[in-house]
Amino acid sequence: MHKLIIKYNKQLKMLNLRDGKTYTISEDERADITLKSLGEVIHLEQNNQGTWQANHTSINKVLVRKGDLDDITLQLYTEADYASFAYPSIQDTMTIGPNAYDDMVIQSLMNAIIIKDFQSIQESQYVRIVHDKNTDVYINYELQEQLTNKAYIGDHIYVEGIWLEVQADGLNILSQNTVASSLIRLTQEMPHAQADDYNTYHRSPRIIHREPTDDIKIERPPQPIQKNNTVIWRSIIPPLVMIALTVVIFLVRPIGIYILMMIGMSTVTIVFGITTYFSEKKKYNKDVEKREKDYKAYLDNKSKEINKAIKAQRFSLNYHYPTVAEIKDIVETKAPRIYEKTSHHHDFLHYKLGIANVEKSFKLDYQEEEFNQRRDELFDDAKELYEFYTDVEQAPLINDLNHGPIAYIGARHLILEELEKMLIQLSTFHSYHDLEFLFVTREDEVETLKWARWLPHMTLRGQNIRGFVYNQRTRDQILTSIYSMIKERIQAVRERSRSNEQIIFTPQLVFVITDMSLIIDHVILEYVNQDLSEYGISLIFVEDVIESLPEHVDTIIDIKSRTEGELITKEKELVQLKFTPENIDNVDKEYIARRLANLIHVEHLKNAIPDSITFLEMYNVKEVDQLDVVNRWRQNETYKTMAVPLGVRGKDDILSLNLHEKAHGPHGLVAGTTGSGKSEIIQSYILSLAINFHPHEVAFLLIDYKGGGMANLFKDLVHLVGTITNLDGDEAMRALTSIKAELRKTSTFIRRT
């Protein structure tokens, strides 16, 4: 396996070269490597000896070509150039440079670079790269302006012809010059290029973290303990009075031993009264303390239960609606979460607006008595707990496109940024088979959304065109087809309404209108002014103020600033929920879109016939020059076989047609209804024969009685000996007479031989 580094005019690209493949480098976005202002097309291919060539010039380690603005440097690395070294075990700084005292000595370097903080890489996941202002350092193929930069695990670094890859245990290095180092050398092999099906993507089983929905009930506190309000004097005074009366009676009339009995009984009564009073008071205090302790412990457990449910809800929301930076990691690592949502999922077309205090997914049940004379502080504690957990703080605020038209109001540049976040979220988690976007926007705003053209969801597959309408030409080209599509869907719903059968239309079309002036005089306006959710179409309007919005908008989002937004209405209900939008200044949106553009989503694991294939794709080339027509003419001869590719039956399964009399020929019939592709089959077959056989081997006489439209396509083909159309009149009759004469001549010759 070979790696090729391409450097031109401060632009740096890397290409993993695989044997037998051809690549193109140009300023065209469809090329394998795109370099701005390149001014030429460079074809990379191997010769018969396996040497890689650029436009037939061999690349021997380094090839420098003259470009329009700068030299084009092509640097080729092989397995022999690869090495891997561990970080120093003691120090936290290492140097790579030309000096003998450097940790890694590479003589070709002009200046040293410093790598530091690798001792903490397991926790921080990055190292720091320090260089001087005279050294160009690229990280992930972007030129760095700062002199100190972070490089995370897996990042690629390029310095003066040296390629480095940061790993957790060391550095992988590609250098065509000798690398001398006393560091421990790791036994790692050079990573190979991806397989042919690397870009194919299959959905994995989805993991759903459900938000908690079980109700949590807070029971009312038990009724306060009934306090014994008996005063101690009520127990003491009666026996004291008895004693006093007994003493008086004794003084008046001595009663002997009876006085002792009376005094003893009264004393016992007093003692029991006092002890009973204090024991009941002690029991009351103990019961009150136990009631308070038990109920507060109950509230504490309930608080933990509620807090656990809130954390589970917040985790679920953060998992299913990650930040754009986290989405970048998901896309970059080709994680199984890509395209995980389908039209059958509960959160189809759901996306995050920002961070807010959101409603709980579970119900907190607490029934407070309207009137209670025996109310105490425990009732207040229960109510305080109930009111404390009114919502989930600092959690993603979710919106969806399933319930009627929505609208954004505010400054246009802020709204466009919010629409970009929505695009990234929906495109990452919804397949382009299930979701497509159509933007009707101002022409001066197209540049802002230019990065989104890479999203596969921006291609309207029914029209085979990107979903951007920004002037009269694109409006007429796209909206008329969309109008017909909407009309067909409405008709389909009407036909099925009698059977009460629900129709799910795919793909779902998200129709974003930021400039109503482009559609105000178009027939599609009659559909835009109604709710199209039932027909698989979600409408999004953008205006400066709420007064400019159509009346049928159900959800309104006000973007006040980059740090403040408000969900004003949700499905026609006033909610007035403030949220904080996410900051995506440091996120490369085009990088995410390009990574998604590389993925070919295969819905079913089978070798199915593709929807369409171009002629060049059938021959596995990208440019006509790569067909190598002259060599084909030299090698192919009709007396051996006339088999040529005509189409495909599945992946890498070419269908060939051979009109040789020993195979499928010599005669054939193509039958089909109007528009089924009969002419395309004939044209493809003529082209295949023309590029595979010399004009001396195969010639064409085309008889086209449909006005000559098809025959005229091949008027400059060297294999063409003549055409006959229904417009030729007498010339057609003379041609038919000549054909008959030629057939008789050939038959006579064959009969004699």
C-alpha positions, 0 to 999 in steps of 0.5 A, a space after each residue: 500500500 502507498 500513501 501519496 501526499 499532495 501539496 500545492 499553494 498551501 493546500 495539503 491532501 493525502 490519498 491512500 493508493 490502492 493497486 489497480 485503481 485510478 485517481 484524478 486530482 483537479 479543481 473539480 469537486 467530483 475529483 478524488 482530490 480537489 485542489 483549488 486553482 490547480 488549472 490542470 487534471 492529473 491522472 494517477 495510475 500504475 504502469 505494467 511494472 506497478 509504478 505509480 504515474 502522474 499523467 504518465 510520469 513516474 513518481 519516484 518518491 517525489 515528483 514536482 510539477 509546475 502549476 499555475 500558482 505554485 509547484 505541485 509536489 507529489 510525495 509517495 510513501 511506501 511500507 519501507 518509509 514507515 516506523 513507529 516510536 514510543 514516547 519517552 518514559 521519563 520526560 514530558 517533552 520530545 524534539 524532532 529535528 536535524 540535530 544529534 541531540 534531538 529525540 528523533 533525528 531527521 536530517 532533512 528537517 530545517 528546524 526542530 519541532 517540540 512535542 509535549 504533554 504526552 505523559 497525560 495523553 490518556 486523560 487529555 487525549 492530546 499532545 501539544 505541538 510547538 514550532 517556530 514561525 519559519 516552519 509550516 506545520 499542518 494538522 489534519 491537512 490544515 496549515 496552522 497559524 499558531 505556533 503552539 497547537 493541540 493534536 489529538 489522538 488519531 490526528 495527522 501532522 505534516 512537517 517538511 515532508 515528514 508525516 506523523 500520526 499521534 497515538 496514545 502510546 507513541 508516534 507513527 511516522 512516514 519519512 523518506 529520509 532515515 529516522 535515527 532515534 534511541 526511543 523504543 521502536 514499536 512493532 506496528 504495521 503501516 495501516 492499509 487502505 480501505 476495502 472496496 466496500 469501505 464507503 458502504 454503510 448498513 444500519 445497525 440495531 438501534 439502542 434507545 435510551 428511553 426517558 423515564 415515564 413512571 409516575 412518582 408519588 409523594 404521599 402526604 405526611 401522617 396527621 400530627 400527633 394528638 397532644 394531651 392538653 390536660 394541665 398537671 394542676 388538674 391532677 394535683 389540686 383535687 388530692 391536695 384539697 382532700 388533704 387540706 379538708 382532712 387536716 381541717 376535720 382532724 383539727 375539729 374532730 380527731 379521727 385517729 387512723 383515718 387521717 393517715 389513710 386519707 393523706 396516703 391515698 391523696 399522696 398516691 393520687 398526686 404522685 400518679 398524676 404527676 408521673 402520668 403527666 410526664 410520661 405522656 408528655 415524653 411519649 408525645 415528644 417521642 412520637 412527634 420526633 419519630 413522625 418528623 424523622 420518618 417522614 423526612 427520611 421518606 422525603 429524602 428517599 423520594 428526592 433521590 428517586 426524583 433526582 435519579 429520574 431527572 438524571 436519566 431523562 437528561 442522559 437520554 436527551 443528551 445521548 439522542 441529541 448530542 452536540 455538533 462537536 459530538 456529531 462530528 466525532 460520530 461521523 468521523 469514526 463512522 459510528 453505528 449511530 449514523 442514519 439510526 432514525 427511520 420514519 417508524 421511530 418515535 423521534 423521527 424528524 426530531 432535533 435539538 434547538 438548544 439547552 433549556 429547562 425542559 418539562 419532566 418526562 414523568 409525572 410527579 404526583 402530590 395531592 395537597 388537602 385544600 383545608 387542614 386545621 392540623 397542618 404543620 411544617 412537614 406539609 410544607 416540606 412535602 410541598 417544597 419538594 414537589 415544587 422544587 422539581 418542576 422541570 429538568 434543568 440544563 437539558 436539550 430542548 427538542 423540536 420536531 417537524 412532524 406537527 405542522 409548519 414551523 417558523 423562525 423569526 429574528 436576524 437572518 444570519 442568526 436563523 441561517 446558523 440555526 438552520 445549519 445546526 438543524 441540517 447537521 443533526 437531521 442529516 446525521 441521524 436520518 438516511 438520505 433514503 428517508 429525508 431530503 431538503 429543499 431550500 428556497 433562499 436568496 442568491 446572496 445567502 447561497 454562499 453561506 449554505 454552500 457547504 451543505 451541497 455535499 450532504 447527500 440529503 440535498 440531492 433531490 433524487 426524483 429530479 437528480 438535482 441539488 435542492 437549492 432554489 435561489 433564482 428564476 432558473 432554478 425555481 422553474 427547474 425544481 419547483 414545477 417538479 415538486 408541485 407535481 410530486 405534492 399533487 400526486 401525494 395528495 391524490 394518493 391520500 384521497 384515494 386511500 381515505 376511503 379505506 382508512 389506510 395510512 400512507 407513509 411517504 418517503 422520502 420526507 421533504 423538508 421544504 425551507 423557505 427563506 425568501 417568499 418572493 421566489 414562489 409568490 407567483 408560482 403555482 406551488 404557492 397554493 400548497 405552501 399556504 397549507 399544512 402538508 405534514 400528512 403528505 410527507 412534507 415539512 414546511 419551515 418559514 423564515 421571516 424577520 418578524 412574527 407579523 410576516 408569517 403565514 397564518 397556518 404556522 403552528 410552531 414559532 421560534 424566535 432567535 434573539 441573539 447567538 446566546 438566547 432563543 425562545 420557543 414561543 408557540 408549540 403546535 399552536 399552544 403558547 409555551 414561551 420557553 427560553 433556550 441557549 443555542 449551541 455555539 458551532 464556531 469551531 466546527 467544520 460543517 463542510 467536513 461533516 457533510 463531506 464525510 456523510 457524502 462518502 457513505 453509500 447507505 445500503 438499505 438491504 443486504 443483497 446484490 440488488 440491481 442499482 436504480 441507475 448507472 452511467 456508461 462510464 461507471 459500467 466501465 469503472 472509469 471516471 474520464 473518457 480518456 481512461 477507456 483506452 479505446 485504441 488499445 481495445 481496438 487493437 486487441 478485440 476481433 469480431 470473429 472471436 466474440 462480439 460480447 460487450 457490456 450493456 448493463 449490470 445485474 448487481 454489484 460487480 455483475 456486468 451483463 454483456 450482449 454478444 451478437 455473434 452467431 455462436 452466442 446471442 446473435 445474429 438477430 435481436 429484438 428490443 421490445 417495451 412500452 413508451 418510455 421504458 428505455 428502448 432507445 437507451 439500450 440501443 444507444 448503450 450497445 452502439 457505444 459499447 461496440 464502438 469503443 471495443 471494436 475498430 471501424 474495420 471490424 464493426 460498422 453501423 447503418 442506422 434506420 431511425 423512423 422516429 425523426 432521426 433524433 437517435 441516429 443524429 446523435 452518432 453522426 460523427 461516429 467513425 463507425 457510422 456508414 449511413 443513416 436512414 430516417 422517415 424524413 429522407 423521402 426518396 433517399 430512404 428508398 434508394 438506401 433500402 434498394 442498395 441494402 437489398 442489393 448488398 444482401 443479394 451480393 453477400 448471399 451469392 458470394 456465400 453460396 459460391 464459396 
